[in-house]
């Protein structure tokens, strides 16, 4: 019984690695053009209550893991333009993170920090903001390599 329990425990621990059918993830795994959709809540200023946020845009990742993109953002119903750039820190187990430098309507804004999982050999990326005052998740779907 202990052997079975230990074997099941090892399988559970290995599940994220088994979910990928190809080689280990690298920054190059995320190369391509992605459609981006983010939803959640964000505080527009320190100490202010959170308001709904929706992001719809595209980002392009290259072989070195550099991402650049543009989006329309609805923050509490106000529509703004967003540009982002950053470099993904990709782990071999297909987890990772990225810190985007961003501009809102052409003006510098605080960095956007995301933890992420790369799925299906880069066909999909799921992320979550880890910034204070932000409760937001993002889904990226590969449009083309």
Steps between C-alpha positions, in 0.01 A plus 500: 500500500783742582662433165172578322454821698859603429459422130180706482675785679785495247253502210318799651828688539599421142162594348603850383798354314289219353247753368756617243543253215821655365832602640543727800378857463735782410448863404484382136195286585299822527605650165214617280208740492241458775150633556477632857187514718525609864220557749478590864518801729759770554542793734560809281703667780658396829226448758216544248236229470540246221303547178442250218777466240486330161792484257484392135811511285789318338860428600788364297766282659834432333754216538675679788175543698455873433132594486354822359134580463210738477153487650182686576424508872168569668570618855175564678341574161767747386674380183877556473780385269775282648843400367720245676848352469683246712706181502349174624696302758410149380562196719549151356181381681299752290443744785644848483455871550519826311527862608352727235603863470180667393364826370139612530393750233870552426592583861725278717306291751611258776639164387252216461631181665354165394564137594414259220463142380580407141270225371482277192853574381437875494152495344359658816632704791305568819607772739411676822605844620699502824485878548341654810154637427453280192282187478535403134548186293604482135470243224722515193414290193753447223384657173805398294873431531 
